[in-house]
């Protein structure tokens, strides 16, 4: 699923993609994906693309930051 999220972000031209593996640090989440985009519109497209691709793959999505701003 992490590879799918990275691929989705790259597909929307995300920059500076970083994945933090938190599996051994917390039970709240497995990974934290951080990336950037040039404009608010691009950042929303990146977020929406990742969420859509993960939902289509059947990933259990928890809380997401960065929406509705």
C-alpha positions, -999 to +999 in steps of 0.1 A: +000+000+000+029+024+007+042+018-028+007+026-042+005+058-022+040+069-034+030+060-070-002+081-067+017+111-053+043+108-081+014+107-106+003+141-094+038+155-095+044+155-058+079+166-047+101+158-018+083+125-010+094+110+023+079+079+040+084+073+077+081+037+089+064+040+123+054+004+128+078-002+157+072+032+173+034+034+177+003+013+173-016+043+158-002+041+123+022+021+102+035+047+079+035+085+075+038+099+040+050+135+036+053+153+003+049+188-012+033+205-041+036+239-057+001+252-052-030+246-031-047+231-061-018+207-067-016+197-030-054+189-030-050+168-062-021+149-046-041+142-015-072+132-034-053+110-058-037+091-030-069+086-011-088+075-043-061+050-053-059+035-018-097+032-015-098+015-049-072-010-037-093-017-006-069-001+019-084+007+054-080+044+056-079+061+089-076+098+097-061+121+071-047+156+076-047+184+051-083+183+039-109+211+038-086+240+042 
